[in-house]
Amino acid sequence: MFDYLRPFSKIIVTGAQRSGTTICAQMIAHDLSLPYVDEDVVQIANWKAIKALVDGPQEFVLQCPRLLARVHDYTRPDVAIIFMLRNIADIIKAENRIGWGPYRREELSLTGYTHGVVSYIKRRLWFKKQKRLIHNPFEIVYESLKAHPFWVNTNQRKWRWHRDTFVNDINGWLKE
């Protein structure tokens, strides 16, 4: 499914929160046999840690939606940067379902805004600025992930309200 990404030893998956960055990064890591790095490992917005990871010798797939506003700082010929495309109304529903509201202000500040719909602002930022500054930009449509064996239908994952539980499940699948 992700063979076109094989030439890249470092892959960053970004976009709006709740757009599918976690599951997509896990799928890519599995399919390409690359280590998966969750944004929590690099302390979400620790720009120096992310730079050290990108500049280091290790191969990886980094899931980091918070990185979008600065993702152009990490572009290199061996780095693929993927933006997740998901219906904005679905993103907002997912944010509301998990109570993501308290994080909106902080997330907006990373993009230079004080108000607005975060997912819309991030999409506009990607298409108007970030994409043209990146060596190897790609987009993956959330719905296209349904063809992957890791995909879990909405009704089967509704009870998985806590992101860590889902990430731990995926990491278990990767070890199998």
C-alpha positions as CSV (number, residue, x, y, z in Angstrom):
1,M,0.0,0.0,0.0
2,F,2.9,2.4,0.7
3,D,5.5,1.1,-1.7
4,Y,6.0,4.6,-3.1
5,L,7.5,5.6,0.2
6,R,10.3,2.9,0.2
7,P,13.0,5.3,-1.1
8,F,12.7,7.4,2.1
9,S,14.5,6.4,5.3
10,K,12.7,9.0,7.4
11,I,8.9,9.6,7.2
12,I,7.0,12.2,9.1
13,V,3.2,11.9,9.2
14,T,1.4,15.2,10.2
15,G,-1.9,16.9,9.8
16,A,-4.7,17.9,12.0
17,Q,-5.2,16.0,15.3
18,R,-7.8,13.2,14.8
19,S,-7.0,13.1,11.1
20,G,-5.5,9.6,11.2
21,T,-1.9,10.4,11.8
22,T,-1.4,7.6,14.4
23,I,-2.9,4.8,12.5
24,C,-1.4,5.9,9.2
25,A,2.1,6.1,10.7
26,Q,1.7,2.7,12.3
27,M,0.6,1.2,9.0
28,I,3.5,2.7,7.1
29,A,6.0,1.6,9.8
30,H,4.6,-1.9,9.6
31,D,4.5,-2.2,5.8
32,L,8.0,-0.7,5.3
33,S,9.6,-2.4,8.4
34,L,10.6,0.9,9.9
35,P,10.6,1.9,13.6
36,Y,7.5,3.8,14.6
37,V,8.1,6.9,16.7
38,D,5.1,8.5,18.5
39,E,5.0,12.2,19.1
40,D,5.1,11.6,22.8
41,V,8.6,10.1,22.4
42,V,9.9,13.4,21.1
43,Q,7.8,15.3,23.7
44,I,5.3,16.4,21.1
45,A,6.7,19.9,20.4
46,N,10.3,19.6,21.4
47,W,11.7,21.0,18.2
48,K,15.4,20.2,19.1
49,A,14.5,16.5,19.8
50,I,12.7,16.3,16.4
51,K,15.7,17.9,14.7
52,A,18.1,15.4,16.4
53,L,15.9,12.5,15.2
54,V,15.7,13.8,11.6
55,D,19.5,14.6,11.5
56,G,20.5,11.3,13.1
57,P,21.3,8.1,11.4
58,Q,18.2,6.1,12.4
59,E,15.3,5.3,10.1
60,F,11.8,6.0,11.4
61,V,8.2,6.9,10.8
62,L,7.3,9.8,13.1
63,Q,3.7,10.5,13.9
64,C,3.5,14.2,14.9
65,P,0.5,16.3,14.1
66,R,1.8,19.2,16.2
67,L,4.7,19.6,13.9
68,L,2.8,20.9,10.9
69,A,3.5,24.6,11.3
70,R,7.2,23.9,11.5
71,V,7.5,20.7,9.3
72,H,9.4,22.6,6.6
73,D,12.3,23.0,9.0
74,Y,12.8,19.2,8.8
75,T,12.7,18.7,5.0
76,R,15.6,16.9,3.4
77,P,15.9,14.7,0.3
78,D,15.7,11.5,2.4
79,V,12.6,12.7,4.3
80,A,9.1,12.1,3.1
81,I,6.5,14.4,4.8
82,I,2.9,13.2,4.7
83,F,-0.2,15.3,5.4
84,M,-3.3,13.4,6.4
85,L,-6.5,14.5,4.6
86,R,-9.7,13.7,6.4
87,N,-13.1,15.3,6.2
88,I,-13.0,18.3,8.5
89,A,-16.5,17.6,9.9
90,D,-15.4,14.1,10.8
91,I,-12.3,15.6,12.5
92,I,-14.4,17.9,14.6
93,K,-16.7,15.1,15.6
94,A,-13.7,13.0,16.7
95,E,-12.3,16.0,18.7
96,N,-15.7,16.5,20.4
97,R,-16.0,12.7,21.1
98,I,-12.7,12.7,23.0
99,G,-13.0,16.1,24.6
100,W,-10.1,17.7,22.7
101,G,-11.5,21.2,23.2
102,P,-9.0,22.3,25.9
103,Y,-6.1,21.8,23.5
104,R,-7.5,24.0,20.7
105,R,-6.0,27.3,21.9
106,E,-2.5,25.9,22.3
107,E,-2.7,24.2,18.9
108,L,-3.9,27.4,17.3
109,S,-1.0,29.3,18.8
110,L,1.5,26.9,17.1
111,T,0.0,27.9,13.7
112,G,0.0,31.6,14.6
113,Y,-3.7,31.9,15.1
114,T,-5.8,32.8,18.1
115,H,-9.2,31.6,16.9
116,G,-10.6,29.4,14.2
117,V,-11.1,25.7,13.3
118,V,-7.7,24.0,13.8
119,S,-8.2,21.4,11.2
120,Y,-9.2,23.9,8.6
121,I,-6.3,26.2,9.4
122,K,-3.8,23.3,9.3
123,R,-5.2,22.2,5.9
124,R,-4.9,25.7,4.5
125,L,-1.4,26.1,6.0
126,W,-0.3,22.8,4.2
127,F,-1.7,23.8,0.8
128,K,-0.8,27.5,0.9
129,K,2.7,27.3,2.5
130,Q,4.1,24.1,3.8
131,K,3.7,21.8,0.8
132,R,5.8,24.0,-1.5
133,L,8.6,24.3,1.0
134,I,9.1,20.5,1.3
135,H,11.3,18.3,-0.8
136,N,9.0,15.3,-0.7
137,P,5.4,16.2,0.2
138,F,2.7,13.6,0.1
139,E,-1.0,13.4,1.0
140,I,-2.9,10.4,2.2
141,V,-6.6,10.4,2.3
142,Y,-7.9,8.9,5.6
143,E,-10.6,6.8,3.9
144,S,-7.9,5.1,1.8
145,L,-6.6,3.5,4.9
146,K,-9.7,1.3,5.1
147,A,-8.0,-1.2,2.7
148,H,-5.2,-1.9,5.2
149,P,-5.4,-5.0,7.5
150,F,-4.9,-2.7,10.6
151,W,-8.1,-0.8,9.9
152,V,-10.7,-1.0,12.6
153,N,-14.2,0.0,11.7
154,T,-15.7,2.9,13.6
155,N,-18.3,0.8,15.5
156,Q,-15.5,-1.6,16.7
157,R,-13.3,1.2,18.0
158,K,-15.9,3.4,19.7
159,W,-15.1,1.9,23.1
160,R,-11.4,2.7,22.6
161,W,-11.9,6.3,23.7
162,H,-8.4,6.6,25.1
163,R,-5.7,7.0,22.4
164,D,-3.0,5.2,24.4
165,T,-5.0,2.0,24.5
166,F,-5.3,2.1,20.7
167,V,-1.6,2.9,20.2
168,N,-0.7,0.0,22.6
169,D,-2.9,-2.3,20.6
170,I,-1.2,-1.3,17.4
171,N,2.2,-1.7,18.8
172,G,1.2,-5.2,19.9
173,W,0.1,-6.0,16.3
174,L,3.5,-4.7,15.0
175,K,5.3,-7.2,17.2
176,E,3.3,-10.2,16.0
